[in-house]
Amino acid sequence: MDDLSDALLLARWAQRDEEAFAALVTRHEGAMLHHARALVGSAAEDAVQDAFLELARRPPQLPAEAELAQPYLSSWLHKVVRSRCMDTVRSETRRRDREAQVAAGERIEGEQGAVDRRDTHEAVRRAMETLPQDQREVLVLRLLGDKSYREIADITGKKLGTVGWLVAEGVKALGARLEPLMRA
């Protein structure tokens, strides 16, 4: 089923062809996980699963032009994943606020140890986690998701110029955080 278009796979899913839906999940799951992990870390799988449940329940109407269907579905899935991640972030923020109120007076200090120089992937992941959420999100979509600025603007709801600025600032900040590792 790898050679079938997203539109055809969705049409088959409408007829309850479970293999077609599984093929859609296989095709898009990796990119969705990259996006979600950048936003919510370990809760990424839940957000992605929710997005695919939404796709199963209420699939979007894809453009008739075959070459537009896959980017459209990818953007739609990214928007749903982002929405679920933002719900998780808001929920996590409320939880942390409640915990802070309960634990008033207790100070929790959590400083990460030095990043292992030999583990570049881990160093980049940790550096990405320190970036503001909006910078981290656009960098993941651009660098790991290979999305164009226009696609990122569509997914995030940000203006094209803002996306460009966030990418530039994120790369600059990421470089500053990783630069000491390059000297070591």
C-alpha positions in Angstrom: 0.0 0.0 0.0 3.1 2.2 0.1 2.5 3.3 -3.5 -1.1 4.5 -2.9 -1.8 8.2 -2.3 -3.1 9.6 0.9 -6.3 10.4 -0.8 -6.8 6.8 -2.0 -5.9 5.4 1.4 -8.4 7.7 3.1 -11.0 6.7 0.6 -10.3 3.1 1.5 -10.4 3.9 5.2 -13.9 5.3 4.6 -14.9 1.8 3.4 -13.3 0.5 6.7 -10.1 -0.9 5.1 -8.0 -1.1 8.2 -4.8 -1.8 6.2 -5.3 1.5 4.5 -5.5 3.3 7.8 -2.4 1.4 9.1 -0.5 2.6 6.0 -1.4 6.2 6.7 -0.2 5.9 10.2 3.0 4.3 9.1 3.6 7.0 6.5 3.0 10.0 8.9 3.8 8.8 12.4 7.5 9.5 12.4 7.1 13.2 11.5 4.3 13.6 14.0 6.4 12.1 16.8 9.3 14.4 16.0 7.0 17.4 16.2 5.2 16.3 19.4 8.5 15.3 21.2 9.8 18.8 20.6 6.7 20.2 22.4 5.9 17.8 25.1 8.7 15.3 25.4 7.6 11.9 26.8 3.9 12.7 26.3 4.4 12.8 22.5 3.0 9.4 21.9 -0.3 10.3 23.5 -0.7 13.5 21.4 0.2 11.6 18.2 -2.3 8.8 19.0 -5.0 11.4 19.6 -4.3 12.9 16.2 -4.7 9.6 14.5 -7.9 8.9 16.4 -9.1 12.2 15.1 -8.1 11.2 11.6 -10.0 7.9 12.0 -13.1 9.6 13.4 -13.3 12.8 11.2 -10.8 12.7 8.4 -10.3 16.0 6.5 -11.6 16.7 3.0 -8.4 16.4 0.9 -7.9 18.6 -2.2 -8.8 16.9 -5.5 -5.3 17.4 -6.9 -3.2 14.4 -6.0 0.0 16.4 -5.6 -1.7 18.6 -2.9 -3.4 15.8 -0.9 -0.3 14.5 0.9 1.0 17.9 2.0 -2.5 18.9 3.0 -2.9 15.8 5.2 0.5 16.2 6.7 -0.3 19.8 7.6 -3.7 18.8 9.0 -2.1 16.1 11.2 0.6 18.5 12.4 -2.1 21.0 13.4 -4.0 18.3 15.3 -0.8 17.1 17.0 0.2 20.7 17.9 -3.3 21.3 19.3 -3.1 18.2 21.5 0.4 19.1 22.6 -0.7 22.6 23.6 -3.5 21.0 25.6 -0.9 18.9 27.4 1.4 21.9 28.0 -1.5 23.9 29.5 -2.5 20.9 31.7 1.1 20.4 32.8 1.4 24.1 33.6 -1.7 24.0 35.8 -0.4 20.8 37.5 2.9 22.5 38.2 1.2 25.6 39.6 -0.9 23.4 41.9 2.2 21.5 43.1 4.1 24.8 43.6 1.2 26.1 45.8 1.2 22.9 47.9 5.0 22.8 48.2 5.4 26.5 49.0 8.5 27.0 50.9 10.2 24.0 49.5 12.7 24.8 46.9 13.5 22.2 44.3 16.7 22.7 42.5 17.2 20.6 39.4 20.3 21.3 37.5 21.4 19.0 34.7 24.9 17.6 34.8 27.3 18.2 32.0 26.3 16.9 28.7 28.2 13.9 27.4 30.5 15.3 24.6 30.4 12.0 22.7 26.6 11.9 22.6 25.9 14.6 20.1 22.3 13.6 19.7 21.6 13.9 23.4 23.5 17.3 23.5 21.3 18.7 20.8 18.1 17.3 22.4 19.0 18.9 25.7 19.9 22.2 24.1 16.6 22.2 22.2 14.7 21.7 25.4 16.2 25.0 26.7 14.9 26.9 23.8 11.6 28.7 24.1 8.7 26.5 22.9 7.9 28.5 19.8 11.6 28.4 18.6 11.9 24.7 19.4 8.7 23.9 17.5 9.7 25.7 14.3 13.2 24.2 14.5 11.9 20.7 14.8 9.5 21.2 11.9 12.2 22.8 9.7 15.3 20.7 10.6 13.8 17.3 11.5 10.5 17.6 9.6 12.0 19.2 6.5 9.0 21.5 6.3 9.0 24.7 4.3 8.5 28.1 6.1 5.1 28.3 4.5 4.1 24.8 5.8 5.4 25.7 9.2 3.3 28.9 9.1 0.3 26.9 8.2 0.8 24.3 10.9 1.6 26.8 13.7 -0.7 29.6 12.6 2.2 32.1 12.7 3.0 34.6 10.0 5.6 33.6 7.5 8.0 36.4 8.6 7.6 35.3 12.2 8.5 31.7 11.3 11.7 32.9 9.6 12.6 35.0 12.6 11.9 32.2 15.0 14.0 29.8 12.9 16.9 32.3 12.8 16.7 33.1 16.5 16.4 29.4 17.4 19.4 28.4 15.3 21.4 31.3 16.8 20.4 30.3 20.4 21.1 26.6 19.7 24.5 27.4 18.3 25.3 29.5 21.4 24.3 26.6 23.6 26.3 24.0 21.7 29.3 26.1 21.0 31.1 25.2 24.2 30.8 21.5 23.3 32.5 22.2 20.0 35.6 23.7 21.8 35.8 20.7 24.2 
